[in-house]
């Protein structure tokens, strides 16, 4: 099965004219949360992602002044919510969090690669990964070029 990339999905949505119609509100109930391994699985993915970021010379500098424990908590909440889990995201908007940062597409794609690798490490099937990535893609424009 071919893996989606954020670029593929963004271009597809733009082509179909759906980008403006997407909302950031995830479904209230979804099997994606279960398919990711519920909260324990999401927590493992986030932990793996953070370790990968720490070892990724392409993007680690963006996290130099970050409270990693808070980042971990907010990522866990956000992925849980986007997956349709029983969570509440208590952080700021993506636009607020990334204001003042110079994050380009290359940086963004590096983080996505690290997320995919963390999901691979947890044995999450590609089709499930793609479903999560599809949910996260609307945040892209609020993150890059802030």
NORWORA-V70535 format. One line per field, one symbol per residue. psi: psi as a letter, one per 40 degrees, with the letter a starting at -180 (. if undefined). burial: + if it has 16 or more other ideal C-beta (glycine too) atoms within 10 Angstrom, else -. Layout:
BEGIN
psi=???
burial=???
END
This chain:
BEGIN
psi=hhhiiddddddddddefedeeiiehiidhieddddefaddddddddddddddddehededdeedfhgdddddddddddddddeeifihheaiiddddeheighadddddddddddddddddefhiddddddddddddeeddedif.
burial=---+++--++--+-----+------+-----++-+++-+-++++++-+++-++--+--+--+--------++-++++++++++++-+-+----+--++----+---++++++-+++-++--+-+---+++++++++++++-+++--
END
